[in-house]
């Protein structure tokens, strides 16, 4: 029996002094807590300086979303390099080239192109509109060209005076190979986005290969 009281006393004494230091030690348990907390702020701190750095570079734009536009900006450069106009070939005989060109113009206008965006060049007989307008004199004819409010038709011989337009349509409706060979590179230089050539594919391919 005397052993029983001694044991609880020993346990109490052990629990008393050990519990108090244990509690004292458990109090400093926040040590691990501050550990992860400072670890967390350095992580946001790192992206933080990176964002101001990006803001400094792209001050006109936003903060974090700026890196996104940076990528497309680089892609815009190749788009500029692709400023070379696309070339479309519409097979047609010399007799039907002008009609094919008219159909191409109609499709362009129906797709939303402004009439002032289109220039039509003929290598053979002039377009009836051009012949009609030239009957009133070259001054009024070229005044309509400068107004840029309608499709403009020009013969290959005078097309060098025409200004660039987004779309150029060439009707290889006759004329010598020399005329067509000179008109195609000229039309390519005047076309801002699209060059449409209506005529014999074999002839056009040979002329494009030689002249462009």
C-alpha positions in Angstrom: 0.0 0.0 0.0 2.7 2.5 0.7 3.9 1.9 -2.8 0.6 3.2 -4.2 0.8 6.7 -2.7 4.4 7.0 -3.7 3.6 6.2 -7.3 0.9 8.9 -7.6 3.2 11.4 -6.0 5.9 10.5 -8.4 3.5 10.8 -11.3 2.1 14.1 -10.1 5.6 15.5 -9.6 6.7 14.3 -13.0 3.6 15.6 -14.6 3.7 18.9 -12.7 7.2 20.0 -13.5 7.4 18.4 -16.9 3.9 19.6 -17.9 4.8 23.2 -17.0 8.0 23.2 -19.1 6.2 21.3 -21.8 3.5 24.0 -21.8 6.3 26.6 -21.8 7.8 24.8 -24.7 4.5 24.4 -26.5 4.1 28.2 -26.2 7.1 28.7 -28.5 5.4 26.3 -30.9 4.6 29.4 -33.0 8.2 29.1 -34.1 7.2 26.7 -36.8 4.3 29.0 -37.6 6.4 32.1 -38.3 8.7 29.8 -40.3 6.1 29.0 -43.0 4.7 32.5 -42.9 7.9 34.2 -43.9 8.4 31.5 -46.4 5.1 32.4 -48.0 5.8 36.2 -48.4 9.1 35.7 -50.2 7.2 33.7 -52.9 4.7 36.5 -53.6 7.6 38.9 -53.2 9.4 37.4 -56.1 6.5 37.7 -58.6 5.9 41.1 -57.1 9.1 42.6 -58.4 8.8 40.8 -61.7 5.4 42.4 -62.2 6.7 46.0 -61.7 9.6 45.1 -64.0 7.1 44.2 -66.6 5.1 47.3 -65.9 8.2 49.4 -66.3 8.8 47.8 -69.7 5.1 48.1 -70.7 4.0 51.1 -68.7 1.3 51.9 -71.3 -0.3 48.5 -70.8 -1.5 46.7 -67.6 0.5 44.7 -65.1 0.2 41.0 -65.1 -1.8 40.7 -68.3 1.0 42.5 -70.2 3.1 39.4 -70.6 0.2 38.0 -72.6 0.3 40.7 -75.3 4.0 40.5 -75.5 3.7 37.1 -77.2 1.2 38.3 -79.8 3.3 41.4 -80.4 6.1 39.1 -81.6 3.6 37.3 -83.8 2.5 40.6 -85.3 6.0 41.0 -86.8 5.7 37.9 -89.1 2.2 39.2 -90.0 3.9 42.4 -91.3 6.5 40.3 -93.2 3.5 38.5 -94.9 2.5 41.9 -96.3 3.2 40.5 -99.7 -0.2 40.3 -101.4 -1.8 36.9 -102.0 -2.2 35.9 -105.6 -5.4 34.2 -106.9 -5.7 32.9 -110.4 -9.1 32.6 -112.1 -8.8 30.5 -115.3 -10.4 32.2 -118.3 -9.9 32.6 -122.0 -8.8 36.0 -123.4 -12.3 36.6 -124.5 -13.8 35.7 -121.1 -11.1 37.3 -118.9 -12.9 40.6 -118.6 -16.2 38.9 -117.6 -14.3 36.8 -115.0 -12.7 40.0 -113.6 -16.2 41.6 -113.4 -17.5 38.6 -111.4 -14.4 38.8 -109.1 -15.2 42.4 -108.4 -18.8 41.6 -107.7 -17.8 38.9 -105.2 -15.3 41.4 -103.5 -18.0 44.0 -103.1 -20.5 41.4 -101.8 -18.0 40.2 -99.3 -17.7 43.8 -97.9 -14.9 45.3 -99.8 -15.3 49.0 -100.5 -15.4 49.9 -104.2 -12.5 52.3 -103.6 -10.4 49.4 -102.5 -10.4 47.8 -106.0 -8.3 48.5 -109.1 -8.9 46.6 -112.3 -6.2 46.5 -115.0 -6.8 45.2 -118.5 -4.1 44.1 -120.9 -6.2 44.1 -124.1 -9.3 46.1 -124.9 -10.0 48.7 -122.2 -13.0 48.2 -119.9 -16.1 49.9 -121.2 -16.2 52.2 -118.1 -12.7 53.4 -118.7 -13.4 54.0 -122.4 -16.5 55.9 -121.5 -14.9 58.1 -118.9 -11.9 58.9 -121.0 -14.2 60.2 -123.6 -14.7 63.2 -121.2 -11.0 63.8 -120.9 -8.2 62.4 -118.9 -8.6 65.1 -116.2 -12.0 63.9 -115.2 -10.9 60.3 -115.6 -8.0 60.6 -113.2 -10.0 62.8 -110.9 -12.3 59.8 -110.3 -9.2 57.8 -109.6 -8.0 60.3 -107.0 -11.5 60.4 -105.4 -11.1 56.6 -104.5 -14.9 56.3 -104.1 -15.4 53.6 -106.7 -13.8 50.8 -108.6 -11.2 52.2 -111.0 -10.5 50.6 -114.4 -7.2 51.3 -116.2 -5.5 50.0 -119.2 -2.1 48.4 -118.7 -0.5 51.2 -120.7 -1.6 53.8 -118.1 -1.8 51.7 -115.0 1.6 53.0 -113.9 -0.2 56.2 -112.9 -2.6 54.4 -110.6 -2.0 54.4 -106.9 -1.9 51.3 -104.8 -5.1 49.7 -103.6 -5.8 46.8 -101.3 -7.1 44.6 -104.2 -5.9 44.6 -107.8 -7.7 42.6 -110.5 -5.9 41.9 -113.8 -7.9 40.8 -116.8 -5.5 39.3 -119.3 -8.0 39.9 -122.1 -5.6 40.1 -125.0 -2.5 42.2 -125.9 1.0 40.9 -126.4 2.9 38.8 -123.9 5.1 41.7 -123.4 2.2 43.9 -122.2 0.9 41.2 -119.9 4.4 40.5 -118.6 4.8 44.2 -117.7 1.3 44.5 -116.3 1.5 41.6 -113.8 4.6 42.8 -111.9 3.0 46.3 -111.9 -0.2 45.0 -110.5 1.6 43.0 -107.9 3.3 46.2 -106.7 0.1 48.1 -106.6 -1.9 45.4 -104.7 -1.8 45.9 -100.9 -3.4 42.6 -99.9 -4.7 40.6 -102.8 -3.9 40.2 -106.5 -6.5 38.4 -108.7 -5.4 37.5 -112.2 -8.0 36.3 -114.8 -6.7 34.6 -117.9 -5.0 31.5 -119.3 -3.3 29.7 -116.4 -0.4 28.4 -118.4 0.3 31.9 -119.8 -0.1 33.6 -116.5 2.1 31.1 -114.7 4.9 31.5 -117.2 4.5 35.3 -117.1 4.5 35.4 -113.3 7.5 33.2 -113.2 9.4 35.5 -115.6 8.2 38.8 -114.4 7.7 38.5 -110.6 
